[in-house]
Amino acid sequence: MGVLDGLSLDPSGEGVTVFAPHPDDEVFGCGGLLALLAAQGFRLRVVIVSDGGFGEFGRDTAARKRESRAAMTLLGEADIDFWDLPDQGLGGIDDLDQRFQAELEADPCQLMLAPSPWEVHPDHLAVCMAASKAWRQMERPPQLAFYEVGVPMPRAFILDISQVAERKRQAMACFASQNAIQDYAQQIGGLNTYRGYVLEARGAWGEAYFRPEPALLRAGGVEVLAGLLAGQHLLWSPESGREESRQPFTQESLAALLEESQGLQATLAALYASTSWRLTAPLRALMRWFRSLSSGSGRQL
């Protein structure tokens, strides 16, 4: 058995594969889980998809690789593969899901980890959608769970990582090139502290994971959700490293957004009422899932 509720994991079986958009997401998002899995004897594989070389954040891509290797050494033994795809350009790679699928079929795993569909960074969303598509296209897909980095997920299973919290702190400190620009270690530490709010021990650290129902994955609901969020009226700004409004919210712009929203709702209602099940299957699955969340009956990881 593994460390996550709802998952059937065996240390003697196939390993665990993490898809990280940039060198550091594997530690910031799921470093605690990886440390716990390594302690149980799981084989870990980390695929860092982009070269992390965009703008001020990526002045030295070789240093970023060294930082990732050093961080994982603190968390546990792992095979790390750097794909060196363009940072800030993962959304433009049409066959990214096929690359994920080929990786998973060449080196099978029992659990795949990827960023959640609520992330704001476009590369995070691209990796999320590619992981979901790869899962859907595989004949025998692994179990799939999503982790958070930039945005707390609205509903998730909280894993207590308190026993490895100090190791995660040390691992996050390895990313000197990134922490010098923005104090990610402190911010992620704050997120893990916040997640510890629902845990019993005082001062506990937690990490959040979302494991969607297979029916939602098969219907493409995760991709629909990530695509909706990718198209929202927010723009990731590489200069500031934060999301910024495309335009100021004036009375006129709010009215335009309201009109657009009403039009989309009408289109969605028409699609949902359609008898073409092939067209509406992802929307129906996503709608059922949203309703389960609002009713409080949605299943957790």
GUFI-587335 format. One record per residue: residue in three letters; x, y negated, z of N, C-alpha, C, O in turn. Coordinates in steps of 0.1 Angstrom, whole numbers, plus 5000, padded with zeros to 4 digits. Layout:
<nodes>
ALAXYZXYZXYZXYZ...
</nodes>
This chain:
<nodes>
MET500850125000500050005000500949875000502049875006GLY500449774994501149654993500749555004500149595014VAL501049425002500749325013499549245010499149165019LEU498849254998497749174995496449254996496349364990ASP495449195003494149265003493549274989493749184981GLY492949384987492249404974493149454963492749484952LEU494449474966495349524956495949664961496249674973SER496049754952496649884955498049884949498249904937LEU499049864958500449854953501249964960501050004972ASP502250024953503050134957504550094955504950074943PRO505350084966506750044964507450144955508450104949SER507050274954507750374946507250374932507850444924GLY506250294929505750284915506450174907507550134910GLU505750134896506250024888506349894896505649884906GLY507149804891507449684899506449574898505249604894VAL506849454901506049334901506749234892507949214893THR505949174883506449074873505848944876504648924876VAL506748844877506348704879506648624866507748624861PHE505648554861505848464850505848324855504848274861ALA507048254854507148114860507448024848508248044840PRO506647914847506847814836508247754836508847734826HIS508747724848510047654850510847714860510347784869PRO512147694860513047744871512747674884513147564886ASP512047734893511647694906510147734909509847754921ASP509347744899507947774901507747914908506847934916GLU508648004905508648144910508848134926508248224933VAL509548044930509848024945508747934951508247974962PHE508547824945507547734951506147804952505447784962GLY505747874941504447934941504248054948503248074956CYS505248154947505048284953506248334960506448454961GLY507148244964508448294970508248374983508948474985GLY507248344991506948415003506448565000506948655006LEU505548574990505148704986506248784981506348904984LEU507148724972508248804967509148854978509648964977ALA509448764988510248814999509648935007510349025010LEU508348925009507649035016507649165007507849275013LEU507449154994507549264985508949324985509049444985ALA509949234984511349284984511649364996512349464996ALA511149315008511449385020510749525021511249615028GLN509649545013509049675012509549765001509149875000GLY510549714994511249794984510749794970511049874962PHE509849694967509349674954510449624944511249544948ARG510449674932511349614922510649494916509549494912LEU511449384916510949254912511549214899512749224897ARG510749154891511249094878510648954877509448934878VAL511448864874511048724872511348674858512548684854VAL510348634851510548574838510248424838509148384841ILE511348354836511248204836511148164822512048174814VAL509948114818509548094804510247984797510747994786SER510347864804510947744797512347724802512747784812ASP513047644795514447614799514547504810515647474815GLY513347444814513447344824514247214820514747144828GLY514347194807515247094802514646964798515246884791PHE513446934802512746814798513146694806513046704819GLY513546584800513746454807514646454819515546534820GLU514346374829515146354841515146484849516146514856PHE514146564848514046684856515046794850515446884858GLY515446784838516246894832517546854826517846894815ARG518246764832519446714827520546824825521346824816ASP520446924834521447034834520747164835520447214846THR520447224824519647354824520447464830519947554836ALA521747464828522647564834522547564849522547664856ALA522447444855522347424869521047474874520947544885ARG519947454866518647504870518647654871518047714880LYS519347724862519447864862520147914874519748014881ARG521247844877522047884889521247864902521247954911GLU520447764902519547744914518547854916518247904927SER517947894904516948004905517548134910517048204918ARG518748164905519448284909519748284924519548374931ALA520248164928520648154942519448164951519448224962ALA518348104947517048114955516548254956516148304967MET516548324945516048464945516948554953516548654959THR518248524954519148604962518748594977518948694984LEU518248484981517848464995516548534998516248585009LEU515648554987514348614989514348764988513648834994GLY515248814979515348954977515848984963515848894954GLU516349104961516949144948515849134937514749194939ALA516249074926515249064915516049054902517149004901ASP515449114891515949094877515348964872514048944872ILE516148874868515648744863516048734848517148754844ASP514948694840515148674826514748534822513648494825PHE515648464816515448324811515048324796515948364788TRP513848284793513448284779513948154772514048154759ASP514148054779514747924773513747864762514247804753LEU512447884764511547814755511447664759511847634770PRO510947574750511047434753510147394765508947414765ASP510747324774510047264785509047154780509447084771GLN507847154785506747064780506247104766505547024760GLY506647224762506247264748505547394748505347454737LEU505347454759504847594760503347604754503047704748GLY502647494755501247504750501247504735500247534729GLY502347474728502347474714502947594708503147604695ILE503247694716503747824711502547924709502047974719ASP502147944697500948014694501048164698499948224702ASP502148224698502248364701502748394715503348504718LEU502648294724503148314738502448434745503148504752ASP501148454742500548564749501048694743501148794750GLN501448704730501948824724503348854730503748964732ARG504148744733505448764739505248824753505948914758PHE504248774760503948824774503548974773504049054780GLN502749004763502249144762503449234758503549344764ALA504249194749505449274746506349294758506849404760GLU506549194766507349204778506749314788507449394793LEU505449304790504749394799504749534794504749624802GLU504649554781504649684776506049754775506149874777ALA507049664773508449714773508849744787509649844789ASP508449674797508849694811507549684820507249584826PRO506749794821505449794828505649754842506649784849CYS504549694847504549654862503149694867502249714859GLN503049694880501749724886501049594890499849594893LEU501749484891501149354894501849244886503049234886MET501049164880501549044873501148924880499948914884LEU502048824881501748694888501948584878502948584871ALA501048484878501148364869500448244876499748264886PRO500748124871500148004877498648004875498148064866SER497947944884496447944884495847854873496547764868PRO494647884870493947794860493547654865493047574857TRP493847624878493547494883494747404882494747284887GLU495947444877497147364877496947244867496047244859VAL497747134869497547024861498647014850498546954840HIS499847074853500947064844500647154831500247264833PRO500747094819500347174807501147304805500547404801ASP502447304809503147434809502647534818502547654815HIS502147494830501547584839500247644834500047764835LEU499447564827498247614822498547704810497747794807ALA499547664802499847754790500247894795499847994789VAL501047904805501448034811500248104816500148224815CYS499448034823498148094828497348164817496948274818MET497148084807496348134796496948244788496348344784ALA498348234787499048344780498948474788498848584782ALA499148464801499048584810497648644809497548774808SER496648564809495248614809494948684795494348794795LYS495448624784495248684771496048814770495448904764ALA497248814774498048934774497349044781497349164776TRP496849014793496149114801494949174793494749294793ARG494249084787492949124780493249204768492449294763GLN494449194762494749264749495449394752495649474742MET495849424764496549544767495549664770494549644775GLU496049784765495149904767495149934782494149974787ARG496349924789496449954803497049844810498249854813PRO496349734813496949614819497249634833496649714840PRO498249564839498549564853497449484861496649414855GLN497549494874496649404882497249264880498449244878LEU496349164881496749024878496248934890495148944894ALA497148854895496848754905497548624901498648624895PHE496848514905497348374901497848304914497148324925TYR498848234913499448154924499348004922499047964910GLU499447924932499347784930500647714933501447754941VAL500847604926502047514927501647374929501947314939GLY500947314919500647174919499247134924499047024928VAL498347234925496947204929496447314937496547434933PRO495947284950495347394958494147454951493247374946MET494047584950492947644944491647634953491747644965PRO490447614947489247594955488847724963488147714973ARG489147834958488847964965489948064963490248094951ALA490448124973491648204972491748294984491248264995PHE492548394983493048474994494248415000495148374992ILE494348395013495548335019496448445025495948515034LEU497648455021498548545025499448485036500048375034ASP499548545048500448495058501848525055502248645055ILE502648425053504148445050505048395061506148365059SER504448375073505148315084506448385087507448325090GLN506448525086507648595089508848575079509948605083VAL508548525068509648485058509648345055510248305045ALA508948255063508948115060510248055060510547965051GLU511148085069512448025069513248065057514047985051ARG513148185052513848225040513248145028514048115019LYS511948125028511448045017511947895017512247835007ARG512047845029512547705031513947705025514347605018GLN514847805029516147805024516247815009517047755002ALA515347905003515247924989514847794982515447764971MET513847724987513447594981514547494981514647414972ALA515347494991516447404992517547424982518347334979CYS517547544975518447564965518347484953519247464945PHE517047424951516747354939517147204941516347114940ALA518447184943518947044945518646954934518346834937SER518746994922518546904910517146854910516946744906GLN516146934915514746894914514346814927513646714927ASN514846864939514546794951515146654952514746574960ALA516246634944516846494944515946394937516046274939ILE515046444928514246354920512846344928512346234928GLN512346454933511146454940511246564951511746674948ASP510846534963511046634974510046744973509046754982TYR510246834964509346944962509347034974508247084978ALA510447054980510547144991509647105003508947185009GLN509646975005508746915016507346925012506446965020GLN507046904999505646904994505047044995503947064999ILE505847144990505347284990505247335004504447415008GLY506247285013506147325027504847275033504247335041GLY504447155029503147095034502047175029501047195036LEU502047225016501047305011500947435018499847485021ASN502047495021502047625028501547605043500947695048THR501847495049501347465062499847445062499147495070TYR499347375052497947355050497247485048496147505054ARG497847575040497247705038497247785051496347885053GLY498147755060498147825073496947795082496847855093TYR496247695078495047645087494047755090493547755101VAL493847845080492847945082493448075089492748175091LEU494748075091495448195097495348175113495248065118GLU495548295119495348295134496448225141496248145150ALA497748255137498848205145499048055143498948005132ARG499347985154499547845153500847815146501947875148GLY500847715136502047685128502347785117503447785112ALA501347875114501547975104501747915090501247805087TRP502447975082502647935068501848035059501848155061GLY501147985049500348075040500648035025500947925022GLU500448135017500348115002499048164997498448265002ALA498548094987497148124982497248204969498148174960TYR496348304967496348384955494848404951493948414959PHE494648404938493348424932493448544923494148544913ARG492548644925492548764917491148774911490148814918PRO490948734899489648734892489148874890489948964889GLU487848884889487249014886487649054872487748974863PRO487849184869488249234856487249194845487649164834ALA485949184849484949144839485149004834485048974822LEU485548914843485848774840487048764831487148694821LEU488148854834489348854825489048904811489448854801ARG488249014811487949074798487048984789487148984777ALA486248894796485448804788486148674784485648594777GLY487448664789488248544786487848424794488148304791GLY487148444806486648334814487848254820487648124821VAL488948314824490048234829490648144819490948034822GLU490748184806491248104796490247984793490647874790VAL488948014794487947904792488147804803488147684800LEU488247844816488447754827489747674825489747554827ALA490847734822492047664820492047574809492547464809GLY491347614798491147524787490347404790490647294785LEU489347414798488447304802489347204810489247084808LEU490147254819490947164828492047104819492346984822ALA492547174810493647114801493046994793493746904789GLY491747004790491146894782490446784790489846704784GLN490646784803490046684811490646554809491746544802HIS490146444814490646314812491746274822491746174828LEU492746364822493946344829495146374820495046464811LEU496146304821497346324813498546344822498846254830TRP499246454820500546474828501546374822501846374810SER502146294831503146194827504546244831504946254842PRO505346284821506746334823507546224830508446254838GLU507246104827508045994833507845984849508845974856SER506646004853506345994867506346124874506446134886GLY506146234866505946364872504646384878504446474887ARG503646294875502346304881501246294870501546244859GLU500046334874498946314865498446174866498346114876GLU498146114854497645974854496445964845496246044836SER495545874848494345854839494745804825495745734824ARG494045854816494245814802493845664800494545594792GLN492845624807492445484806491845444820491345534827PRO491745314823491145274835489645304835489045294824PHE489145334847487745374848486845244849486545204860THR486545184838485645074837484245114837483945234835GLN483245024838481845064837481545124823480845214822GLU482245064813481945114799482545254797481945344791SER483745274803484345414801483645514809483545634804LEU483145484821482345574828481045604821480545724822ALA480445504815479145534807479445624796478645714792ALA480645604789480945694778481245834783480845934776LEU481845844794482145984800480846054803480646174801LEU479845974809478646034812477846084800477246184800GLU477846004790477246034777477846164771477146254767GLU479246164772479946284767479546404775479346514769SER479546394788479246504797477846554794477646674794GLN476846464792475446514790475446584776474646684775GLY476146544767476246614754476846754755476346844749LEU477846764763478546894765477646984773477547104770GLN476846924783475947014790474847064781474447184783ALA474346984772473347024763473847134754473147234751THR475147114749475747224740475947354748475647454743LEU476347334760476547454769475247534771475247654771ALA474247454774472947514777472447584764471847694765ALA472647524752472247594740473047724738472447824734LEU474347714740475147834739474747944749474648064745TYR474447904761474148004771472748064768472548184772ALA471847994762470548054758470648124745469648194741SER471748124738471848194725471748344727472148394737THR471248404717471148554717472448624711472548744711SER473348534707474648594702475548624713476348534717TRP475548744718476348774730477848774728478548744737ARG478248794715479648784713480148644714481248624719LEU479348544710479748404711479748364726480548284730THR478748404733478548354747479048434758478948394770ALA479648554756480148634766481048564776480948584788PRO482148494771483048424781482248324789482548304801LEU481348244782480648144790479748204800479648154811ARG479048314797478248384806478948434819478548414830ALA480148494816480948544827481448424836481348434848LEU481848314830482248204837481148144845481348104856MET479948134839478848074846478448164858478148104869ARG478448294857478148384868479148364879478748364891TRP480348344875481448334885481248194893481348194905PHE480948084885480747964892479547964901479647914912ARG478548034897477348044906477648124919477148094929SER478548224917478848304929479648224939479548234951LEU480548134933481248044942480347944950480547924962SER479447884942478547794949477647854959477147784968SER477347984957476448054967477248104979476648154988GLY478648104978479448154988479648304988480148364997SER479148364977479248514976480348564967480548684965GLY481148464962482248504953483348584961483648554972ARG483848694954484748774961486148714960486448634951GLN486948734971488248684972489248794968488948904966LEU490548754967491648844964491648954975492549044974
</nodes>
